[in-house]
Amino acid sequence: MYRSLIRLSSGGLIALASMCVHPALVLALAGEGSLTATDESRQAVRLLPATVMDTVSMVTARPVAEIRADLADARQLEQEAERERAITEAQVRTAEAWVDAKKKEIDALKKQEDLAGAEGSEEEKRQLERGRQSEERVLKLLERERDLARAQREVSSALRELARANRRVFEREIELAANRTLERERRTLEAMRDAAERRKQLADREKQELERRIEVVRAREEIENNR
């Protein structure tokens, strides 16, 4: 989306798309090829300042209609991400409640186990111990599922922040399209930089979610192997 294309055509002409380049620079790039530079143009190349990039826009110009369409999409994605964030928050609360309930069950089993030991009922104590160990494996699974729900909540939050960052980029682009000043160009670039950072954060959260998924599968394997 934010790209500039420098292409050498079959005729040897250099096409510079979406960039405003000093004509002397074009001649310099062409060298001794099919473009024939006049003496005046060669003199212009020699006099070209070090800051040639002053003539190049750092933000590729796009049709306003295209930017507005992207902005509408970004706003819709932001709303969807907000709804997803609410859903994952509810899932976290449910997962945490399951963990708390299972811990209470295990505490009750421990008390029964201790009571059986105090009464000398060794067989009953061993049965209660096996039952407790089985429930502890279930608890481990529930805890891993809780951790996964939390990771999914973090992903949804990162998605929401990325959608917001993208929206700000398109808003800055529209402002820039209305009046291409250096200040507006800088603000647009800063918004793009923020969006790039948000994409990085999202990738990190997605990696963490995958790690939590792996842990859930491992906990399920442990239960399966002890049946």
C-alpha positions, 0 to 999 in steps of 0.5 A, spaced: 500 500 500 505 504 501 510 503 496 514 506 490 516 503 484 522 504 480 522 500 474 527 500 468 522 499 461 524 496 455 526 502 452 531 504 457 526 509 460 526 510 468 519 510 470 518 513 477 511 511 480 508 516 486 514 520 486 516 527 485 524 526 482 528 532 480 529 531 472 536 531 473 536 525 477 533 521 472 538 523 467 543 521 472 540 514 473 540 513 466 547 514 465 550 513 458 544 509 456 539 510 451 537 517 455 541 522 452 543 528 457 544 535 454 550 539 456 545 543 461 542 537 464 549 534 465 551 541 469 544 540 473 547 533 475 553 536 477 550 542 481 544 537 484 544 538 492 546 532 497 539 533 499 536 530 493 530 527 497 528 533 499 524 533 492 521 526 494 514 525 498 515 520 504 508 518 503 505 515 497 499 519 494 493 515 494 486 517 491 482 520 496 476 515 495 481 509 496 483 512 503 476 513 505 474 506 503 480 503 507 478 508 513 471 505 513 474 498 513 478 500 519 473 503 523 468 496 522 474 492 524 475 496 530 468 495 532 469 488 531 475 487 535 472 491 541 466 486 541 471 480 541 475 483 546 468 483 550 467 476 549 474 474 551 473 477 557 467 473 559 471 467 557 476 469 562 471 470 567 468 463 566 475 459 566 477 462 572 471 460 576 472 453 573 479 453 576 476 456 583 471 450 583 476 445 582 480 447 587 475 447 592 473 440 590 481 438 591 481 441 598 475 437 600 478 430 597 484 432 601 480 433 607 477 426 606 484 423 605 486 426 611 480 423 615 481 416 612 488 416 614 487 418 621 481 413 622 486 407 619 482 406 613 488 405 608 484 402 602 480 408 602 485 413 603 489 410 597 482 411 593 481 418 595 489 419 593 488 416 586 481 420 586 485 427 588 491 426 583 486 425 577 482 431 579 489 435 580 490 433 573 484 436 571 485 442 575 492 443 571 488 442 564 483 447 567 489 452 569 492 451 562 485 453 559 484 459 563 491 461 561 489 460 554 483 464 555 487 470 558 492 470 552 486 470 547 484 476 551 490 479 549 490 478 542 483 481 541 486 487 545 492 487 540 487 487 534 483 492 537 489 497 538 492 495 531 485 497 528 485 504 532 492 505 529 490 503 522 484 508 523 489 514 525 493 512 519 488 513 514 485 519 518 492 522 517 492 520 510 486 524 508 488 530 512 495 530 508 491 529 501 487 535 503 494 539 504 500 536 503 505 540 508 511 537 511 507 537 518 502 533 515 507 528 512 510 527 518 504 526 522 502 521 517 509 517 518 508 517 525 501 514 525 504 509 520 510 507 525 505 506 530 501 502 526 507 498 525 509 497 532 502 495 533 503 489 528 509 487 532 505 487 538 500 483 535 504 478 532 508 477 539 501 476 542 499 471 537 505 467 538 504 467 546 497 464 544 500 458 540 504 457 546 498 456 551 494 452 546 500 447 546 500 447 553 493 445 553 494 439 549 500 437 553 495 437 559 490 433 555 495 428 553 497 427 561 490 426 562 489 421 556 496 417 558 493 416 566 486 413 564 
